[in-house]
Amino acid sequence: MSFYGKLSVERLENQNVIGIFIALPGFTPQADEYSSNLRDKDRKFKTILSEDIDQIARDLNLISNRQTHEYVASDRAIILTEHGVYSAEKILDNVTRLPIAIHVWTSHQDVSESVINLIRHSDYAANLPIVPLSRSGHQEYPSTPTINIAFVEVSAGSGDFDYQYPVAPAYFVGRQSIRDDFSAFIKSMVHGCHILVINGQSGWGKSSLALMMKDEILRAGSFALVLDTRTANSIDYVAQALRLFALKCSEHGLTISSSRPIIWEYCVCYPHPKPM
């Protein structure tokens, strides 16, 4: 953390300097662990994250909890304007979990049209309808359109001489250096999100290697999904693939964790993908 290095330099002149690092919305898992160690050793080093600002705003009665819990919603946002401080959250479709509207409210007054217009013209709005919660009551929102995308999982052959399909992990031989590299890659994944690209000519064994990797991940107690991306015909493919991934993880009793990655997806790409 370069901030702490600068703080240490300032303390060469004045040992009483207090360091306050503001990280919005928060730290990565690695940075959180590092800053936690610093705070334990240095009582004059403080950090402020989004949840800390949220609590401060609550203590000052600048924001309040939403008044209804009948909707599925995203994390709350705090909106600072010249008219005051407001809370907002995106209402999610019950099925697709995609945003369909934005609720806005405040603890002191009604939400004015000026505030609504400010939000409407921000990137946060994303062309969604803005609904002041103080006068919304129960709202009926249109469901997000169903996105029909075909997902095809890569299947392995049934034997060691089945050349029509990728080789099953039980019959996978060779490529030991690549397997060792992959095992080391898995063990190095302690925090965060990682991407591994498999690149090769058609027929060189990318799908077989991906299925072998999937097998290693399953045996480690996690979950993996190998998809044939030649069915990708929409810009929504990746988002919907991740949604499918999360649902399948839930079916296997696994949860998404930012501190310990347990969800993997391998989309097998071919030299000449279908045009988007």
N, C-alpha and C positions, 0 to 999 in steps of 0.2 A: 504494500500500500504506500504509494508515493507521498500521500498526505502525511503519514506518520513520520516519514523521513524529513519533510519540511518542518513539521512540528518539533522534531528533535533539534534541528538547526536553530529554530527560534529559542529553544530552551537553553542554548549555549549562552545567550544573552540574559535570559530571564527564566529561571527555573519554575516560576509560578504560572507560566502560560498554560491555559486550559485549551485543549483541542476538542472541537465538536465537529464531527463528520456527518453530513446529511446525505443519505443514500435513498433515492426514490426510484422505484417503489421499495427496493430493499437490496440486500446483498445476494450475491451468488452463494451457494453452499460453502465453497472454499473461502470466500471473503468473510462470510459470517463466522466460520470457525476461527479464522485468523484474528478478526476484530474482537471476538470473545476472549481469546487469549490475551490480547493487548489490554482489554478493559480489566481483566483479572489482575494484571500486573501493574497497571497504571491507572490510578483512581482519578487522574486529571484528564483522562481521555474518554470522551463520550461519543455515542453514535445516536442518530435520530433516523428512524425508518418511517415508512408510511403509517404503520399502525400506531407509532408514537404520536405522530401529528394528529391522527384520528382521535386518540385518547385525550390529547391536549385540547382539541376543539370541543370534545364532549364536556370536559371539565369546565371549560369556559362557557358552556351552553351555546356554542356557535352552531352546532349541528345536533341532530337528534336521530333516533332510530326511525325507520320507516313505520308508517302507521298501519300497514297491512302486510300480512304474510301469506296471502292467498296466491301469490305468483312465484314462479321460479325466477330468480334474479342473479345477476352477476355480482362481483365485488362492488362495493360502493365507491363512488368517486366524490371528491370534495371540489366544489367549483367556487373559485374566488372571483368576484366581480366588483365593480365600483358600486353596485347596488347592495352588496352584502355577500354572505357566505351561504352556499347552498349544497345540499346533498343530492346525488343522482345515482341511478343504477339502471342497467339495461335489463328489460324483461325478456325472458327467454321462452321460446316455443317449448311446450311440454314434450314434444316428440323429438324434434331435430336439435333442440338446445341452441338454436341460432337466435340472435337478437331480433325482436319484433317491435320494440318501443323503448322509450326512455322515460322513467319517472323522475320527477324533480320535486324537491320539497325543502322547506326551511323551518327552523324552530320558532321564528318570530313573526313571520308575515306571509301573505300570499305571494306566489311567484308571479312577477309582473311579465308583461309581454316583452319588455326590453330584455329581461334575462332569458326568456325563451328564445328570442331572436339571436342573442349572443351564442347560446348553446347550439341552435340550429345551424349556424354558420361555422361551427367549429368542426375539426376532424373527428371529435368524439361522437358527434351526432350520426355521422355516416348515413345521412338521408332518412333516419328513422323518425317517426312521429314523437314529438315532445309532449308529455302529459304532466301538468302540474298536479301533484298528488293531493294537494289540499282541496281541489275541486274535481278530482277524477271519479271518486266512488269506484264502483266495479266497472272495469272496462273490458269489452270484448275485442280482442285483437285477432286479425286474420292470421291463420297458421302460415308458416313459411312453406313455400312450395316444396313438394317432395322431389328430391334429386335422385334420379334413376341412374345409377352408375353400376356397371357390372364388375364385380371383383372376382378374379379367378386366382385361386391358390395354386401354386406350382405343385404338381404331384410327381412322385418318384416312381421309377420302374419297380416291377415285382421281383426281379432277379438280377443277377450280376451280368447277364448278357442281354438285357432288355434295352436295346439301343434307341427305342422310340421315345423314351422318357429320361429325365435326369437320373443319375445313379442314386439309389437309396443310401442313407448313411451307413447301413450295415455292410454295404459292398464298396464303400468309398476307399480307395487306396491311393497312396502317393501324396504329393503336394504337402509333405510333412513340414517344410519350412513355413508355408503359408498357414497351416494349421497351428503351428507354434506361435506365429505372429498374432493370429487371431486370439488364441488363448491368453497371450500376454495383454492383448488389447482389452479383453473382458476384465482381467484382473486389475488393470489400470483404471477402470471406470469406477471411481468412488463417488463422484458428484457430477451433476449437470447432464447436459445432452451431448451426445457424440455422434458423428457421422462417419461411416466407413463406406468407401466407394469400391466396388468390384468392377474392374474394367478388363475387357477382353473380347476377342473375336467370337463370332457365332460358332458354337460347337466346341469351344475350349473348356467348358465345364463350369461356367459361372453359376448356373442353377444348381448343379450338383454340390458345388462348394457352399452355396447359400443354404441348401437343405442340411448339409453337414453342420454348418454354424447354428442353424435352428435347433438341431438335435442336441448340440452342446449346451445351448441356453436352456432348453427344456429340462435336460438332466441336472442343470444347476438350480432348478426350482423356479425359473422365471418363465416368460412366455415369448414366443416369436411367431411371426407371420411372414410367409414368403409369397409375394404377389407377382403375377405376370402383368406388367404395366402396359402391354400392348392393347389392353382394353381401355386405357386412359383416353377419354375423348372430351374432357371438360376441365376447365381451370379449377373446378371444385374437387378434382380427384384426390389430391393430397389431403385436404382437410377431411374429406369423407373417409379416406383410408385410415387416418388417425382416429376418427370417431369409431370406425369398425374395430380398430385395434383396442381402444379403451373398453368397448362393450365386451369383446372377447376376453380381455383380461378380467373384467368383472365376473364373467361366467366361470372363470377359473379361480375365483376367490382372491385375485390379486388387485392391488390398488396402485394408483400412480403416486410416486414419491419423487420429489425434487432432490432429495438428499441421497437416495439409493436407487439408481435406475434399475427397473425390473421389466421394462417394456421395450421390445425391439421390433423393428419392422425392416424387412429387406425387400425392397422392390427391385425385381430383376429387370434391368434395362438391356435392350438389344441394340445392335448397331444401327438399325433403321427403324426407329419408333414410329408408330402411327402418328400422322400430323394432328396437332391439337386443334 
